[in-house]
Amino acid sequence: MPYLLASHWLWLLIALAIGLVIGWVTWRREPDGWVDGWVSLTAIAFLVGAAIAAFKLLPNRPGYWLEVALLLFMAYVIGCFLGWLMRQNHAMTAAMDKAMS
């Protein structure tokens, strides 16, 4: 794992930045019902991939690329969550400022 982080740090940073932008842009006050299905399917796919990587069921290069893909996806999801949090904080601050004035 440290090798993957050291080798692909730039791509991980790019995935995190893209996630920040997507999380900021797609923020909504009300949740969408169809999102719940996609989130659960994506979480299951990630957990299956993580299990395959942990038990080393894919040897050599395919296993390497699976681990890289899982790391990139995790960086993207963390970026989406942080972007969503920043946008939510921004919206709450703007609402409070508007209420005080």
N, C-alpha and C positions, 0 to 999 in steps of 0.2 A: 504493500500500500504506500509506504513512503516513496518508493521509486515512482509510482504512478503520479503522486502529488508533485514530486520534483520534476518529472518529465513533462507533465501536461498542465503545469500551473497557469500558463497563459490561456489555454483553452478553458480551463475551469473558471478563470476570472472573467472571460468573455461570456460564458454560460451564465454566471452569476449576474453580470451586467445586463444581459438580455432579459433574464428573469426579473430584475429590478424594474426595467422599463415595462415589461408585460404586466407585472403586478400593479404598477402605478396606473397604467392605461386602462386596464380591465376592471378596476375597482368599482363596485356598486354597493349601494346601501342595502338593497334587498337581494337576497340570494335567489339564484335561478334553480328551479327544480331539476332540470336535466343535468346540471353540473354534478350532483351527488352520484349519479351512475358512473360518470367518467372518472371521478376521483376514486371511487372504490375499485373500478377495473384497473386503473393505473397503479393503485397501491398493491393490488394483487399481482400484477405483472412485475412490479419492482421487487416484491418479496420473493416471487418465484426466481427471478434473475439473481437476487442476492443469495438464495439458497443454492442455486446452481454454481455460483461463484465460490461460496463458502465450502461446499463439498467437492470443489474442483472437478465437476462432471464434464466440463469442456476443457480439454487439455490444450496446451501450447497457445498458438496465436488466437484461435476463437475465444478462449478463456480470457486472454489478455484484453481483447477488444470488448468483451462483455463487461469486464471490470471497469474499463475506461468509460463505456457507455453509462454504466450505473453511476459512476462518479460525476459525469457531466450532467446527467439527469438530476442527481441530488443537488448539485450546485444551482441548476436552473430552478428547481422547486424552492430552494432556500431563498434565492433571489426574488421569486414571485411572492413568497410570503413576506419578505422584508419590504418589497415595493408596496404590497397591499397595506402593511402596517404603517408605512410612511404616509401613504395617501389618506388612510383613515385618520391618522394623527393630524395631518394637514387640514382635512375637512372639519375635524372637531375643533381645532384651533380657530379656523376661519368662522365657524358658527359661534364660538364663544366671543370672538372679537366683534362680530356683528351684533350679538345680543347685548354686549356691554356698551355699544355706541348708540 
